[in-house]
Amino acid sequence: ILPNWIAPSVVPLFGLMTVYFYGQWATNRRVIKPLFTVGLCFGLFAVVLLHETNLTSKLFGRTLPAQIDPLRRVRAWEDTAKAVESARKKLAEEGKFTFIIGVHYGITGEMSFYLPEAKKQIKDHPLVFYRTSSHPKNQFYFWPGYESRKGQNAIYVQQVDLPKLERGWLGQWLAGKNNLEAASVLKPNVPPKEIQEQFASVKDLGITEISYRKRVFRRVQIFECRDLQ
């Protein structure tokens, strides 16, 4: 269960809370009032900060490390789409129509939204697809796939995890240190077996780093896939 799945229950829970505390107010007002005050103050701070994490630069003089920035999932997608589209156009120069395959429903949806060409023809001639699977993993399983595009080329894109932060990073971050990543070796991932079997050849183009305000927010690994079997 993901945290955002409970969103539809928030509004009725507010109603239930009101009904419950309305009856408690007369007898427990001294306890309830300060609790409400603390809750509202803490909630306001959390809501504002979580909706604009760049405010940490004003509060603490530095931005959050990308690894723990809760808005990393929704930022820098336009630049990510541009990097993928650049690879697609380069492969398309070989003379075959080239489409895009995403490893995850999230990246598939983001590419469909941020690429004007994909967004324009998403109903009749999709440009971006989720990786074909033998069983349902998400809603894309029930949509038309790329099976009918035999002989065409594709760009397969998957994300690579950012390096972990070193131990004790919080104290160092508060002290003003910027480089907080633990030492690690960048290891590219191998494309899934299904992708390798679906195409005549698969070529790794390496890892592209996508930055947002001088922080690497995302690493994507791009593959050229030729001749869908």
Backbone hydrogen bonds, N-H to C=O, Kabsch-Sander energy under -0.5 kcal/mol:
donor,donor_aa,acceptor,acceptor_aa,energy
5,W,2,L,-1.9
6,I,3,P,-1.1
7,A,4,N,-1.5
9,S,6,I,-1.8
10,V,6,I,-0.6
10,V,7,A,-1.6
11,V,7,A,-0.5
13,L,9,S,-1.8
14,F,10,V,-1.9
15,G,11,V,-1.7
16,L,12,P,-2.3
17,M,13,L,-2.6
18,T,14,F,-2.2
19,V,15,G,-2.2
20,Y,16,L,-2.3
21,F,17,M,-2.7
22,Y,18,T,-1.7
23,G,19,V,-0.9
23,G,20,Y,-0.6
24,Q,20,Y,-0.9
25,W,21,F,-1.6
28,N,24,Q,-2.4
29,R,25,W,-0.6
31,V,28,N,-0.6
32,I,28,N,-2.7
33,K,29,R,-2.5
35,L,31,V,-1.3
36,F,32,I,-2.6
37,T,33,K,-2.2
38,V,34,P,-2.6
39,G,35,L,-2.5
40,L,36,F,-2.7
41,C,37,T,-2.3
42,F,38,V,-2.7
43,G,39,G,-2.6
44,L,40,L,-2.5
45,F,41,C,-2.1
46,A,42,F,-2.5
47,V,43,G,-2.8
48,V,44,L,-2.4
49,L,45,F,-2.3
50,L,46,A,-2.6
51,H,47,V,-1.3
52,E,48,V,-0.9
55,L,52,E,-1.7
56,T,53,T,-1.8
57,S,54,N,-1.5
58,K,55,L,-1.0
59,L,55,L,-2.0
60,F,56,T,-3.3
61,G,56,T,-0.6
62,R,56,T,-0.9
68,I,65,P,-1.4
69,D,65,P,-0.7
69,D,66,A,-0.9
72,R,69,D,-2.0
74,V,71,L,-1.2
75,R,71,L,-0.9
80,T,76,A,-1.4
81,A,77,W,-2.8
82,K,78,E,-1.8
83,A,79,D,-1.9
84,V,80,T,-2.0
85,E,81,A,-2.7
86,S,82,K,-2.1
87,A,83,A,-1.6
88,R,84,V,-2.2
89,K,85,E,-2.6
90,K,86,S,-1.8
91,L,87,A,-1.9
92,A,88,R,-2.2
93,E,89,K,-0.9
93,E,90,K,-0.6
94,E,91,L,-1.7
95,G,92,A,-2.0
99,F,153,N,-1.9
100,I,127,L,-2.7
101,I,155,I,-3.1
102,G,129,F,-2.9
103,V,157,V,-1.6
108,T,104,H,-2.1
109,G,105,Y,-2.3
110,E,106,G,-2.3
111,M,107,I,-2.2
112,S,108,T,-1.9
113,F,109,G,-1.6
114,Y,110,E,-2.7
115,L,111,M,-1.5
119,K,115,L,-2.7
120,K,116,P,-2.1
121,Q,117,E,-1.4
122,I,119,K,-0.6
125,H,121,Q,-1.9
129,F,100,I,-2.6
131,R,102,G,-2.0
141,Y,138,N,-1.6
142,F,139,Q,-1.5
143,W,140,F,-1.4
149,R,146,Y,-1.7
151,G,228,L,-2.7
152,Q,149,R,-2.0
153,N,97,F,-1.7
154,A,225,C,-3.1
155,I,99,F,-2.5
156,Y,154,A,-0.5
156,Y,223,F,-2.2
157,V,101,I,-2.4
158,Q,221,Q,-2.1
160,V,219,R,-2.9
166,E,180,L,-2.9
169,W,166,E,-1.1
172,Q,168,G,-1.4
173,W,169,W,-3.0
174,L,170,L,-2.5
175,A,171,G,-1.4
176,G,173,W,-1.2
177,K,172,Q,-2.6
180,L,178,N,-1.2
182,A,164,K,-2.9
186,L,184,S,-0.5
187,K,185,V,-0.6
196,Q,192,P,-1.8
197,E,193,K,-2.0
198,Q,194,E,-1.6
199,F,195,I,-1.2
200,A,226,R,-1.5
200,A,227,D,-1.6
201,S,226,R,-1.3
203,K,224,E,-3.0
205,L,203,K,-0.5
205,L,222,I,-2.9
208,T,220,V,-3.2
210,I,218,R,-3.4
211,S,209,E,-0.6
212,Y,215,R,-3.0
215,R,212,Y,-1.0
217,F,210,I,-2.2
217,F,215,R,-0.8
218,R,210,I,-1.7
219,R,160,V,-0.6
220,V,208,T,-2.6
221,Q,158,Q,-3.5
222,I,206,G,-1.8
222,I,220,V,-0.5
223,F,156,Y,-2.6
224,E,203,K,-3.0
225,C,154,A,-3.1
225,C,223,F,-0.6
226,R,201,S,-2.4
226,R,224,E,-0.5
228,L,152,Q,-2.3
229,Q,198,Q,-3.5
